[in-house]
Amino acid sequence: MALSWFDAGVLVRARQEGGASFDLSKYSILWTIGSLCLAGAVLVLGALAWWVHSLIVGAVYIVVGGLFTITPMIILGNPTALPSVVNQTLGNLFVSTNGPMGAGLLLGSAMLIAGIISIWRSFATRSETAAT
């Protein structure tokens, strides 16, 4: 959530201020810091998925990550497929969690992949223990 706030709030504001003054140095520094933090968060999600052998954690990662990953497809692809309240809520979620870096989408995709890895590892370790 902190990266989404940074991306959708701080970076957007810095880009607007830099565009008004034609000085994008603050924006470029903040984008670099945000990119490093985003890469670190993706690595942490991957490490957690590797260490945790839980079906429940994997399922939660898949559901939450999948929601963040497919939100643009839902709200931009076929907005009339869902009730307007759901579509509006997903639209607000998408706008409030994504800025120039696309942190919400990247973290959602990382969570989805981490959930798949976590479930795969859970089954793999169970079959290894059953074989011994």
Backbone bond lengths (Angstrom), bond angles and torsions (degrees), N, CA, C in turn:
res aa  C-N    CA-C-N  psi(-1)  N-CA   C-N-CA  omega(-1)  CA-C   N-CA-C  phi
1 M - - - 1.450 - - 1.523 110.91 -
2 A 1.326 116.18 -36.64 1.466 118.80 -179.41 1.526 110.64 -64.00
3 L 1.329 117.07 -38.94 1.465 119.31 178.70 1.520 111.71 -68.73
4 S 1.317 117.02 -36.01 1.462 119.71 177.27 1.523 110.38 -65.95
5 W 1.337 116.57 -40.97 1.469 120.53 176.62 1.522 109.42 -62.44
6 F 1.328 116.68 -44.88 1.457 120.94 -179.79 1.524 110.55 -61.40
7 D 1.330 115.91 -44.15 1.458 121.65 -177.42 1.525 111.53 -68.27
8 A 1.334 115.93 -52.45 1.462 120.17 -174.15 1.526 113.20 -81.30
9 G 1.311 117.93 -18.35 1.461 120.63 -178.06 1.516 113.27 -108.05
10 V 1.315 115.72 -66.60 1.457 121.37 -173.63 1.527 111.49 -65.33
11 L 1.334 117.04 -48.11 1.469 119.34 -177.81 1.526 112.27 -67.25
12 V 1.306 116.83 -39.73 1.468 119.52 179.13 1.532 109.74 -63.17
13 R 1.340 116.39 -43.65 1.466 120.08 178.98 1.521 111.11 -64.16
14 A 1.346 117.25 -42.47 1.468 120.58 179.12 1.525 111.13 -64.31
15 R 1.328 117.24 -36.99 1.466 120.37 177.84 1.525 110.62 -65.84
16 Q 1.332 117.19 -40.66 1.463 120.26 179.05 1.525 110.97 -65.89
17 E 1.335 116.31 -43.57 1.467 119.61 178.87 1.521 111.00 -65.09
18 G 1.342 116.27 -41.58 1.461 119.95 178.79 1.512 112.39 -66.58
19 G 1.328 116.35 -36.65 1.465 119.72 177.96 1.519 111.86 -66.89
20 A 1.332 116.31 -34.79 1.467 119.61 -179.89 1.524 111.33 -71.46
21 S 1.340 116.96 -34.30 1.467 119.71 -176.88 1.536 112.54 -102.59
22 F 1.321 117.61 -0.66 1.469 123.41 -177.48 1.532 112.34 59.15
23 D 1.332 116.20 28.34 1.466 121.89 176.13 1.523 107.78 -125.56
24 L 1.317 116.52 99.98 1.456 121.39 -176.56 1.525 112.91 -97.52
25 S 1.335 117.69 17.48 1.462 119.58 -177.87 1.532 111.56 -66.66
26 K 1.323 118.07 -43.52 1.467 120.92 178.21 1.527 109.92 -62.23
27 Y 1.312 116.13 -42.78 1.468 121.45 179.09 1.520 111.24 -61.55
28 S 1.325 117.65 -43.83 1.464 120.66 -178.92 1.525 111.40 -67.50
29 I 1.318 117.77 -36.65 1.470 121.01 177.28 1.522 110.00 -66.31
30 L 1.329 116.82 -45.75 1.460 120.49 179.54 1.525 111.25 -64.13
31 W 1.332 117.35 -38.63 1.469 120.76 178.96 1.533 109.94 -63.82
32 T 1.332 117.23 -40.76 1.462 121.09 178.55 1.524 110.51 -63.43
33 I 1.315 117.37 -45.69 1.465 121.08 178.49 1.532 110.02 -62.63
34 G 1.313 116.83 -43.93 1.460 120.77 178.76 1.515 112.38 -62.69
35 S 1.326 117.37 -39.43 1.468 120.92 179.01 1.520 111.21 -64.81
36 L 1.322 117.05 -40.79 1.461 120.74 177.08 1.532 111.17 -63.70
37 C 1.314 116.23 -43.61 1.466 119.95 178.38 1.524 111.20 -65.26
38 L 1.314 116.94 -39.20 1.458 121.22 178.52 1.528 110.89 -64.42
39 A 1.306 116.75 -43.38 1.468 120.05 177.22 1.524 110.70 -62.62
40 G 1.322 117.15 -40.33 1.460 120.86 176.91 1.517 111.86 -63.35
41 A 1.324 116.55 -40.95 1.469 120.04 179.13 1.523 111.28 -64.48
42 V 1.319 117.13 -39.36 1.467 120.44 177.97 1.525 109.97 -64.47
43 L 1.326 117.06 -41.51 1.465 120.18 177.78 1.529 111.59 -64.58
44 V 1.321 117.20 -39.66 1.468 120.64 177.60 1.521 110.55 -63.80
45 L 1.335 117.24 -43.22 1.470 119.88 177.37 1.523 111.20 -60.83
46 G 1.320 116.71 -41.48 1.458 120.39 177.67 1.521 112.03 -64.32
47 A 1.330 116.94 -41.70 1.468 120.54 178.90 1.522 111.03 -65.64
48 L 1.314 117.32 -40.88 1.465 119.97 177.93 1.522 111.04 -62.88
49 A 1.307 116.42 -41.00 1.465 119.29 178.99 1.518 110.98 -65.49
50 W 1.317 117.28 -32.71 1.455 120.67 -179.34 1.528 111.24 -73.00
51 W 1.335 116.50 -38.72 1.461 120.44 -175.67 1.519 113.37 -82.57
52 V 1.313 117.11 -31.79 1.460 120.32 -176.91 1.528 108.47 -89.16
53 H 1.294 116.70 125.21 1.467 121.71 -179.13 1.524 108.40 -108.25
54 S 1.307 116.97 53.06 1.457 120.57 -174.38 1.526 110.86 -117.16
55 L 1.308 115.50 130.98 1.463 119.94 175.32 1.525 111.06 -67.18
56 I 1.324 116.70 -36.07 1.471 120.42 -178.10 1.529 110.52 -66.32
57 V 1.322 116.62 -47.23 1.470 119.85 178.63 1.529 110.16 -62.31
58 G 1.320 116.81 -42.20 1.464 120.41 177.90 1.515 112.09 -61.44
59 A 1.333 116.23 -41.83 1.468 119.74 179.49 1.524 111.34 -65.97
60 V 1.325 117.27 -40.71 1.472 120.34 178.14 1.524 109.98 -64.07
61 Y 1.319 116.85 -43.95 1.468 120.38 177.49 1.526 110.79 -59.26
62 I 1.332 117.10 -42.53 1.465 120.43 -179.05 1.529 111.00 -65.49
63 V 1.324 117.60 -44.40 1.469 120.43 -177.99 1.528 111.02 -66.62
64 V 1.324 116.90 -50.61 1.475 119.89 -177.86 1.528 110.49 -67.90
65 G 1.330 116.55 -46.84 1.465 119.65 179.10 1.514 112.18 -63.07
66 G 1.332 115.89 -40.41 1.461 119.61 177.65 1.516 112.11 -62.86
67 L 1.323 116.73 -39.56 1.467 120.18 178.17 1.523 111.02 -60.77
68 F 1.336 116.11 -48.04 1.466 119.03 179.81 1.528 111.26 -66.25
69 T 1.319 116.83 -33.54 1.464 120.28 -177.11 1.525 112.43 -73.15
70 I 1.335 117.77 -40.41 1.468 119.42 -175.59 1.526 113.61 -93.90
71 T 1.320 118.09 -1.91 1.468 120.01 -179.70 1.523 112.69 -55.13
72 P 1.348 120.64 -46.80 1.471 118.37 179.15 1.525 112.47 -60.80
73 M 1.331 116.91 -37.57 1.459 120.04 179.67 1.531 110.56 -64.33
74 I 1.320 116.30 -39.01 1.466 120.11 -178.94 1.524 111.04 -69.56
75 I 1.336 117.05 -49.66 1.468 118.91 -173.05 1.520 113.00 -80.11
76 L 1.335 118.05 -25.25 1.460 119.92 -179.84 1.521 112.73 -99.63
77 G 1.338 116.06 -31.56 1.461 120.34 -175.90 1.514 113.72 -74.39
78 N 1.320 116.59 -53.23 1.461 120.89 -178.22 1.524 108.90 -146.21
79 P 1.331 117.18 77.70 1.462 119.88 -174.97 1.526 114.31 -66.01
80 T 1.314 118.32 -17.67 1.465 119.75 -178.43 1.525 112.73 -87.85
81 A 1.342 117.41 -3.31 1.465 120.42 -178.52 1.523 112.11 -71.94
82 L 1.320 117.02 -24.02 1.457 121.43 -178.83 1.522 110.44 -112.78
83 P 1.327 117.65 158.45 1.467 119.47 173.94 1.526 110.37 -58.79
84 S 1.300 116.58 150.89 1.462 120.85 -174.17 1.524 112.70 -60.93
85 V 1.324 118.05 -32.82 1.467 120.46 179.77 1.533 109.97 -65.84
86 V 1.318 117.14 -44.39 1.466 121.28 179.12 1.519 109.88 -65.96
87 N 1.306 116.83 -43.77 1.457 121.34 179.89 1.528 110.80 -62.48
88 Q 1.328 117.11 -42.01 1.468 121.17 178.57 1.529 110.62 -64.67
89 T 1.328 116.88 -41.89 1.462 120.88 178.85 1.523 111.23 -63.15
90 L 1.322 116.59 -45.25 1.468 120.10 177.93 1.531 111.16 -65.02
91 G 1.318 116.99 -37.57 1.456 120.52 177.02 1.517 111.71 -63.25
92 N 1.333 116.57 -43.36 1.469 120.50 177.14 1.520 111.05 -63.71
93 L 1.339 116.93 -40.49 1.458 121.05 178.03 1.524 110.16 -62.03
94 F 1.311 116.71 -44.46 1.463 120.94 -179.21 1.530 111.37 -63.53
95 V 1.318 117.00 -46.50 1.463 120.65 -177.43 1.524 111.25 -68.08
96 S 1.339 116.60 -37.55 1.461 119.08 -175.59 1.522 113.39 -80.42
97 T 1.325 119.16 -13.39 1.468 120.33 -178.36 1.516 113.32 -111.66
98 N 1.310 118.93 -0.61 1.464 120.44 -177.92 1.514 111.26 -126.59
99 G 1.301 113.79 130.49 1.450 121.60 175.10 1.507 108.66 -126.75
100 P 1.313 117.41 -150.03 1.463 120.78 -178.08 1.527 114.38 -60.80
101 M 1.342 117.55 -32.76 1.473 120.04 -179.12 1.520 112.42 -81.67
102 G 1.314 117.97 -18.07 1.460 120.56 -175.77 1.523 111.62 68.02
103 A 1.332 117.09 39.10 1.464 121.59 -173.92 1.524 112.19 -60.50
104 G 1.309 117.86 -40.81 1.465 120.30 -179.50 1.517 112.22 -61.77
105 L 1.323 115.94 -44.40 1.470 120.18 178.81 1.523 111.81 -66.79
106 L 1.320 116.96 -43.46 1.460 119.90 -178.75 1.526 111.84 -66.54
107 L 1.324 116.80 -43.76 1.461 119.21 178.70 1.522 111.11 -67.48
108 G 1.330 117.01 -37.63 1.462 120.04 176.50 1.510 111.74 -62.42
109 S 1.316 116.38 -43.83 1.466 120.46 178.10 1.525 110.99 -64.44
110 A 1.330 116.32 -40.29 1.465 119.85 177.68 1.524 110.77 -64.42
111 M 1.331 117.02 -39.65 1.466 119.97 177.69 1.523 111.14 -64.76
112 L 1.318 117.06 -41.04 1.461 120.74 178.82 1.528 110.85 -61.04
113 I 1.317 116.86 -47.87 1.466 120.98 178.97 1.529 110.29 -65.08
114 A 1.341 117.26 -41.11 1.459 120.69 179.28 1.526 110.84 -63.79
115 G 1.323 117.39 -37.22 1.457 120.32 177.11 1.520 111.94 -64.65
116 I 1.307 116.75 -42.02 1.468 120.65 177.22 1.525 110.23 -62.80
117 I 1.327 117.01 -42.98 1.468 121.07 178.35 1.525 110.28 -63.52
118 S 1.320 116.82 -42.65 1.461 120.49 -179.06 1.523 111.44 -61.83
119 I 1.307 117.33 -44.14 1.469 120.67 178.73 1.527 110.61 -67.24
120 W 1.319 117.46 -41.64 1.454 120.63 177.63 1.523 110.99 -60.69
121 R 1.352 116.48 -44.93 1.468 120.02 178.80 1.519 111.55 -64.26
122 S 1.318 116.72 -36.57 1.460 120.29 178.89 1.524 110.37 -61.14
123 F 1.328 116.83 -46.61 1.467 120.56 178.38 1.528 111.68 -68.92
124 A 1.319 117.18 -37.83 1.470 120.55 -179.13 1.520 111.37 -65.18
125 T 1.325 117.28 -42.31 1.463 119.42 179.96 1.521 111.34 -71.21
126 R 1.319 117.43 -31.94 1.467 119.90 176.41 1.517 111.53 -66.42
127 S 1.329 116.43 -40.94 1.467 118.61 179.91 1.528 111.20 -70.47
128 E 1.344 117.90 -32.01 1.454 121.06 176.47 1.528 111.15 -67.11
129 T 1.339 116.96 -42.07 1.467 120.36 179.43 1.518 110.97 -69.93
130 A 1.310 116.52 -33.60 1.465 119.19 179.45 1.534 110.75 -70.74
131 A 1.325 117.11 -29.83 1.461 120.76 -178.48 1.519 111.82 -76.49
132 T 1.333 117.38 -24.75 1.468 119.37 -179.04 1.478 113.99 -92.99
